[in-house]
Amino acid sequence: MQTGKSNEFAFTLALIGAALYVIAALIFTFALFASLCLTVLCLFAWNKPLRLFGNVLTPEEAREFVGRGLLALVLIPSFVLFASIVLQIPMSDEVWPYLIFGSYTVGSLSLAFDESNDDDDLSQLQVLKGSDIEPAQPAPDTEYQITPEKPASPPFRFATWDDEEELRK
């Protein structure tokens, strides 16, 4: 009786594992396809901006995209090779194409920490000198009304239970 339940449980785990494997393979394939298509677009935008669907792909963005991908293409497999040598874990030759394409995909599609944005924002600001700033002038047809100040009211006091008796005395 117990073997039937354990077989069902093992079969359920196998189905879940197979479904997760198929989902991971689809996500990997879609991400790889997207990164390769974007790489082709980046190569077209390498020297001059490219306008697509109302968005502009600048040469700087194109170079950063491809550069991040190439950097990951070198660093991730190098680290895996280093770790496999140090930890003495044998690596199959079938793993390396997936590792290379996957590392390029992860590197190119990842978000870059762009610290130069702070400098770009400051360079785009215009510094105004004191003499360049003109005081605001009211419109000639605008009438200003000054509201009178209300006199200060006495502070609020709570009544006590014997107020009426004190006032009668």
Backbone torsions as a table, in degrees:
resi	resn	phi	psi	omega
1	MET	NA	-40.1	-179.3
2	GLN	-69.6	-32.2	-178.2
3	THR	-67.6	-31.2	177.4
4	GLY	-65.3	-43.2	179.7
5	LYS	-69.0	-38.0	179.8
6	SER	-70.7	-33.3	175.5
7	ASN	-66.2	-40.1	177.3
8	GLU	-64.2	-41.4	179.2
9	PHE	-65.0	-42.4	178.7
10	ALA	-65.4	-39.4	178.2
11	PHE	-65.6	-39.9	177.7
12	THR	-63.9	-43.9	177.2
13	LEU	-63.4	-37.6	178.4
14	ALA	-65.5	-40.4	177.1
15	LEU	-65.1	-42.5	178.5
16	ILE	-63.7	-43.5	178.3
17	GLY	-62.9	-41.3	178.5
18	ALA	-65.6	-40.1	178.5
19	ALA	-64.5	-43.0	178.0
20	LEU	-63.7	-37.4	178.1
21	TYR	-64.0	-43.8	179.5
22	VAL	-66.0	-41.5	178.7
23	ILE	-64.1	-43.8	178.6
24	ALA	-63.7	-39.3	178.6
25	ALA	-65.5	-39.6	178.2
26	LEU	-66.5	-42.5	178.2
27	ILE	-63.7	-43.4	178.4
28	PHE	-61.7	-44.5	-179.1
29	THR	-65.7	-42.8	178.7
30	PHE	-64.3	-44.1	179.9
31	ALA	-65.1	-39.5	177.9
32	LEU	-64.3	-44.1	178.1
33	PHE	-62.7	-42.9	179.5
34	ALA	-64.0	-43.2	-178.9
35	SER	-68.2	-35.8	177.5
36	LEU	-69.2	-40.2	176.5
37	CYS	-64.4	-43.7	179.0
38	LEU	-66.9	-31.1	176.8
39	THR	-66.3	-40.7	177.1
40	VAL	-62.9	-43.1	177.0
41	LEU	-62.7	-38.6	179.4
42	CYS	-66.6	-33.9	177.1
43	LEU	-67.8	-34.2	174.8
44	PHE	-69.5	-30.0	-179.1
45	ALA	-96.5	18.3	-175.0
46	TRP	-64.9	-39.8	-175.6
47	ASN	-110.4	-24.8	179.0
48	LYS	-138.2	150.7	-178.0
49	PRO	-60.7	147.9	-179.4
50	LEU	-121.5	127.9	179.9
51	ARG	-100.6	124.4	178.9
52	LEU	-133.9	121.4	175.5
53	PHE	51.0	40.0	178.2
54	GLY	84.6	-4.0	177.6
55	ASN	-106.4	151.1	-179.7
56	VAL	-112.8	128.3	175.1
57	LEU	-102.2	110.9	-176.9
58	THR	-84.0	158.7	177.3
59	PRO	-59.8	-33.9	179.1
60	GLU	-64.8	-44.1	178.7
61	GLU	-65.2	-39.1	179.7
62	ALA	-64.3	-43.9	-179.9
63	ARG	-66.8	-37.6	177.6
64	GLU	-65.4	-40.8	-179.8
65	PHE	-61.2	-50.8	-178.8
66	VAL	-68.2	-38.4	-180.0
67	GLY	-63.1	-43.0	177.2
68	ARG	-62.2	-39.5	178.8
69	GLY	-64.9	-43.8	179.8
70	LEU	-68.0	-36.2	177.8
71	LEU	-63.5	-44.9	177.9
72	ALA	-68.3	-32.6	178.6
73	LEU	-61.8	-30.8	179.0
74	VAL	-89.8	-45.6	-171.6
75	LEU	-71.9	-44.7	-174.4
76	ILE	-66.8	-50.4	177.0
77	PRO	-64.3	-32.0	177.0
78	SER	-64.2	-41.8	178.6
79	PHE	-65.6	-42.0	179.5
80	VAL	-63.7	-42.1	177.9
81	LEU	-63.0	-43.7	178.0
82	PHE	-61.0	-46.7	-179.0
83	ALA	-65.5	-37.3	179.7
84	SER	-68.9	-32.1	177.4
85	ILE	-73.2	-46.3	-177.2
86	VAL	-67.0	-43.0	-177.7
87	LEU	-87.6	-1.9	178.7
88	GLN	55.8	49.4	176.6
89	ILE	-106.2	120.7	-179.9
90	PRO	-70.3	138.1	179.3
91	MET	-110.9	131.6	178.1
92	SER	-75.6	148.5	178.8
93	ASP	-69.4	-20.0	179.7
94	GLU	-72.8	-18.4	-177.0
95	VAL	-77.5	-31.8	-169.8
96	TRP	-62.9	-41.1	176.6
97	PRO	-61.7	-41.4	177.8
98	TYR	-64.8	-38.9	-179.9
99	LEU	-67.1	-40.9	-178.9
100	ILE	-68.8	-51.0	180.0
101	PHE	-66.4	-38.3	178.4
102	GLY	-66.1	-37.7	179.3
103	SER	-69.5	-37.1	176.1
104	TYR	-64.4	-41.0	180.0
105	THR	-63.9	-47.4	-180.0
106	VAL	-63.5	-42.5	-178.5
107	GLY	-67.7	-42.1	-176.2
108	SER	-76.1	-35.6	-178.3
109	LEU	-86.1	-7.5	-179.0
110	SER	-73.7	158.6	178.2
111	LEU	-81.3	131.5	179.9
112	ALA	-90.7	141.2	172.7
113	PHE	-83.9	101.6	-174.5
114	ASP	-99.8	99.8	-179.5
115	GLU	-80.5	-12.7	-179.4
116	SER	-77.5	-8.1	178.1
117	ASN	-62.8	-34.6	179.1
118	ASP	-62.5	-42.9	179.5
119	ASP	-68.4	-37.5	179.5
120	ASP	-64.7	-41.5	-179.7
121	ASP	-64.0	-39.4	179.9
122	LEU	-70.2	-33.9	-178.5
123	SER	-72.3	-24.1	-179.1
124	GLN	-83.8	-15.7	178.5
125	LEU	-74.2	143.2	177.7
126	GLN	-100.6	128.0	179.8
127	VAL	-89.4	126.5	179.9
128	LEU	-102.2	135.1	176.2
129	LYS	-83.1	164.0	-179.8
130	GLY	-61.1	-33.3	-179.2
131	SER	-77.3	-18.7	-179.6
132	ASP	-79.0	-18.6	-176.2
133	ILE	-88.6	123.1	178.6
134	GLU	-98.5	139.6	178.1
135	PRO	-67.4	147.8	-179.7
136	ALA	-70.3	131.2	178.8
137	GLN	-106.4	132.2	177.9
138	PRO	-69.4	151.2	176.9
139	ALA	-66.4	143.0	-175.5
140	PRO	-64.3	-28.2	-177.3
141	ASP	-92.2	6.1	-178.5
142	THR	-86.1	130.1	176.8
143	GLU	-106.0	134.5	179.3
144	TYR	-103.5	134.0	176.5
145	GLN	-115.6	129.9	179.6
146	ILE	-100.6	125.0	179.2
147	THR	-85.0	135.9	179.6
148	PRO	-70.5	149.3	178.8
149	GLU	-75.1	140.9	177.6
150	LYS	-83.4	141.9	178.0
151	PRO	-67.1	149.2	-178.6
152	ALA	-68.9	131.8	179.5
153	SER	-89.8	154.2	179.9
154	PRO	-66.0	154.5	-177.8
155	PRO	-65.9	149.8	-178.7
156	PHE	-75.5	137.6	177.5
157	ARG	-128.5	138.0	177.3
158	PHE	-78.3	147.6	177.1
159	ALA	-78.9	152.3	175.5
160	THR	-103.1	170.6	-175.6
161	TRP	-71.2	-20.8	-178.2
162	ASP	-110.8	28.0	179.1
163	ASP	-60.1	-45.3	-175.9
164	GLU	-65.0	-37.4	-179.1
165	GLU	-69.0	-37.7	-179.7
166	GLU	-69.7	-36.5	-178.3
167	LEU	-71.4	-28.1	178.7
168	ARG	-72.0	-26.4	-174.7
169	LYS	-74.0	NA	NA
